[in-house]
Amino acid sequence: MEVLIGKIYQVNHKRKGAFKIKVISIYDKYIDGIVIEGKVDAILKEDRKFKGEKVTINRKFCSFSEIK
C-alpha cells in the first residue's frame, strides 16, 4: 500500500503494537507521524508514545490501512 503525507492510517507494527497516526513526513524506509489514537509501545517505558506525540516508524515492520 502506498502511504501518503497528510492521511490517517491504522498501523499494525510488529514491535510497537497497533495505533492510528497522521503521516507528517516520509523518507526512505521511515515514516513520521502524530499519534491519533492508541499507544505506541517500546522496550523502555520512557520511549512509549501517546496521543498527540510524534513517532517515527520503520515501514518494513508495519502494515497500514487508510482511515477515511
C-alpha positions in Angstrom: 0.0 0.0 0.0 1.2 3.5 -0.8 1.3 5.7 2.3 0.7 9.4 1.7 1.5 12.5 3.7 -1.5 14.0 5.4 -3.6 10.8 5.5 -4.6 8.9 8.7 -3.7 5.2 8.9 -4.3 2.3 11.3 -0.8 0.9 11.8 -0.1 -2.6 12.9 3.6 -2.7 13.9 5.3 -5.9 14.7 7.2 -4.4 17.7 5.2 -1.3 18.7 1.7 -2.6 18.5 -1.5 -1.2 16.9 -2.2 2.5 16.7 -3.5 5.3 14.4 -1.2 8.0 13.0 -1.5 11.0 10.8 1.5 10.9 8.5 3.6 14.1 8.5 6.7 13.0 6.5 8.1 10.1 4.6 11.8 9.5 3.9 13.4 6.3 2.7 12.1 3.5 4.8 10.9 5.6 7.7 7.6 7.4 8.3 7.0 10.2 10.8 3.5 10.7 12.2 1.4 12.1 15.0 -0.3 9.5 17.2 -4.1 10.0 16.8 -5.3 7.0 18.8 -3.7 4.2 20.8 -0.3 3.8 22.4 3.0 3.1 20.7 4.9 0.5 22.7 8.6 0.4 23.3 11.1 -1.6 25.3 11.9 1.4 27.5 8.9 2.9 29.3 10.1 6.5 28.6 10.2 5.7 24.8 6.4 4.9 24.6 4.3 7.4 22.7 0.7 8.5 23.3 -2.0 10.6 21.6 -0.6 13.9 20.2 3.1 12.8 20.3 5.4 12.4 17.3 6.6 8.9 16.4 9.0 7.5 13.8 8.4 4.0 12.5 10.2 1.7 10.1 7.7 0.8 7.4 9.2 -2.7 6.9 7.7 -3.7 10.3 4.3 -2.3 9.6 1.1 -2.9 7.8 -1.1 0.1 7.0 -4.9 0.6 6.5 -6.1 4.0 5.5 -8.8 5.6 7.7 -11.3 7.5 5.7 
